[in-house]
Amino acid sequence: MKKLIKCNNKHAFTLVEMLIVLLIISVLSLLIIPNLNETSSKVNKDGMVALEQLIISQLDLYELREGTRPSIQKLAEDKYITDAQLNKAIDWGIIVE
């Protein structure tokens, strides 16, 4: 007769251990996700301020070289700012007075 061999292999995780791991991951994600959103808002705000300062300095440079105050579109046409910077300034509502 064949003997039945008992397998005492206990190398798997229990349901309780898996639930604890899921709980820890959930708590960590609740702590991290709001910070990412807050950081993203700060980066956008800082980017807007930097773009505004860049446009002001390029306006002053154009005025020193040409003697007139240009529009923001004229800055882009004459390559004082890039098209991407122009589009972002328009999107953010940065206007030139």
NORUR-V214949 format. One record per helix or strand of 3 or more residues. SS is the DSSP state (~ for helix, > for strand). FROM is the first residue (numbers start at 1). TO is the last residue. If there is no record, write none. Layout:
ss->SS from->FROM to->TO
ss->SS from->FROM to->TO
//
This chain:
ss->~ from->15 to->66
ss->~ from->72 to->77
ss->~ from->83 to->92
//
